[in-house]
Amino acid sequence: MQSDHDTARLFVTLWPDDAVRAALRAHRNAWQWPGTAKAVRSATLHLTLHFLGSQPRTLLPALEAALAVPFSPFDLVFGHADIWRQGAAVLEPLAVPDALTDLHAALGQALLSVGIPPEARPFRPHVTMGRHARGAATGQAMAAPIAWPVAGFALVESLPGHSGYAVLRHYP
């Protein structure tokens, strides 16, 4: 039987640099949150490419190697705020570039190569700003879209409790 120490709760993500994180934080802070909402902490703002769930730590070396897929930098531009049906407050890109779709697909193939099936639900790129946010208001419309020059991606572990996340490896 595996213990919690033998597994890691993992995901592959676009991890923002300090400038993008600051812009995302400013946008999040402009929202008007209902008392039930939980705004996402600034240090954990990201865009999930693939959620892997709990995986055996013994798989990490093979997984890290498999995720080293070809990558070309691209730009994302965020400017659409929304509250999803489940109450997630999100920021979505104005358009989904082919480079993002291609990266998502290549990473999905890499996951399959180490025996991790990608999630079945369709990929819908977004940055979660808050949870339990029904009734939240985006405040003023975004003064300017948020440009995110994507220079790589990361393998990230969700730490137990409310400790946050640990970046295990940056790519490329």
ROZANU-418939 format. One record per residue (C-alpha): residue in three letters; x, y, z. Coordinates in pm, whole numbers, padded with zeros to 5 digits, always signed. Each point is the difference from the previous one (the first is absolute). Layout:
<rs>
ALAXYZ;...
</rs>
This chain:
<rs>
MET+00000+00000+00000;GLN+00134+00343-00099;SER+00015+00277+00256;ASP-00039+00371-00071;HIS+00380+00024+00014;ASP+00030-00252-00286;THR-00218+00207-00236;ALA-00004+00355-00131;ARG-00306+00195-00118;LEU+00127+00140-00330;PHE-00093+00224-00287;VAL+00169+00151-00305;THR-00049+00371-00021;LEU+00087+00331-00155;TRP+00167+00173+00294;PRO+00002+00382-00028;ASP+00307+00215+00049;ASP-00010+00282+00256;ALA-00136+00263-00243;VAL-00287-00219-00121;ARG-00073-00113+00357;ALA-00022+00366+00107;ALA-00244+00077-00283;LEU-00213-00305+00088;ARG+00004+00103+00368;ALA-00110+00355-00085;HIS-00286-00134-00209;ARG-00103-00241+00278;ASN+00010+00279+00255;ALA-00236+00212-00213;TRP-00276-00260+00038;GLN-00275+00047+00258;TRP-00015-00330+00187;PRO-00306-00132+00187;GLY+00060-00119+00357;THR-00006-00365-00114;ALA+00280+00045-00254;LYS+00359-00110+00040;ALA+00233+00202-00219;VAL+00299-00197-00127;ARG+00325+00101+00169;SER+00234+00203-00220;ALA+00284-00251+00034;THR-00215-00278-00147;LEU-00152+00173-00304;HIS+00069-00214-00309;LEU-00154-00161-00309;THR-00035-00378+00028;LEU+00089-00193-00315;HIS-00053-00349+00146;PHE-00110-00109+00346;LEU+00166-00333+00083;GLY-00144-00070+00344;SER+00195-00211+00251;GLN+00288-00182-00163;PRO+00268-00225+00149;ARG+00319+00191+00076;THR+00194-00284-00161;LEU-00151+00115-00333;LEU+00145+00353+00029;PRO+00333-00059-00185;ALA-00176-00160-00299;LEU-00273+00264+00005;GLU+00249+00288+00014;ALA+00188-00147-00298;ALA-00318-00063-00202;LEU-00125+00357+00048;ALA+00307+00143-00177;VAL-00203+00046-00321;PRO+00096+00243-00278;PHE-00111+00351+00092;SER-00015+00334-00179;PRO-00084+00318+00194;PHE-00335+00163-00069;ASP-00221+00278+00134;LEU-00329-00026+00185;VAL-00225+00299+00050;PHE-00255-00014+00280;GLY-00300+00228+00007;HIS-00320-00198+00060;ALA-00118-00037+00361;ASP-00274-00248+00078;ILE-00172-00190+00281;TRP-00043-00363-00097;ARG-00306-00202+00098;GLN+00187-00172+00284;GLY+00083+00341+00152;ALA+00359+00030-00122;ALA+00103+00356-00084;VAL+00232-00020-00299;LEU+00198+00210-00241;GLU+00009-00141-00353;PRO+00216+00087-00300;LEU-00156+00211-00274;ALA+00113-00267-00249;VAL+00166-00340+00033;PRO+00315-00007-00212;ASP+00084-00315-00195;ALA+00330-00019+00192;LEU-00194-00048+00327;THR-00223-00268-00150;ASP+00305-00174-00148;LEU+00185+00012+00333;HIS-00302-00144+00180;ALA-00019-00287-00252;ALA+00375-00074+00013;LEU-00009-00010+00379;GLY-00300-00234-00014;GLN+00201-00240-00218;ALA+00294+00027+00241;LEU-00228-00092+00290;LEU-00132-00303-00188;SER+00359-00114-00061;VAL+00048-00041+00377;GLY-00342-00154+00061;ILE-00193+00309+00116;PRO-00319+00053-00199;PRO-00081+00369-00055;GLU-00330+00132+00129;ALA-00293-00078-00229;ARG-00167+00340+00034;PRO+00074+00257-00271;PHE+00289+00241+00059;ARG-00135+00344+00092;PRO+00296+00228+00079;HIS-00055+00237+00290;VAL+00150+00141+00317;THR-00220-00059+00304;MET-00038+00324+00197;GLY-00227-00136+00272;ARG-00230-00280+00107;HIS-00354-00001+00146;ALA-00035+00332-00179;ARG-00361+00005-00113;GLY-00107+00360+00024;ALA+00352+00139-00044;ALA+00032+00305-00221;THR+00301+00071-00215;GLY-00016+00363+00105;GLN+00117+00232-00273;ALA+00056-00151-00338;MET+00363-00083-00055;ALA+00182+00320-00088;ALA+00231-00200-00224;PRO+00031-00366-00085;ILE+00273-00193+00179;ALA+00278-00110-00235;TRP+00180-00317+00106;PRO+00312-00082-00202;VAL+00021-00376+00056;ALA+00364-00109+00011;GLY-00054-00345+00150;PHE-00208-00219+00228;ALA+00048-00183+00329;LEU-00067-00323+00185;VAL-00154+00102+00332;GLU-00093-00184+00318;SER-00296+00102+00211;LEU+00124-00018+00359;PRO-00213-00148+00280;GLY-00226+00228+00199;HIS+00014+00365-00096;SER+00375+00010-00059;GLY-00037+00095-00366;TYR+00194-00135-00294;ALA+00358-00100-00071;VAL+00143+00029-00351;LEU+00187-00328-00054;ARG+00141+00087-00344;HIS-00018+00279-00255;TYR-00002-00079-00373;PRO+00167+00053-00242;
</rs>
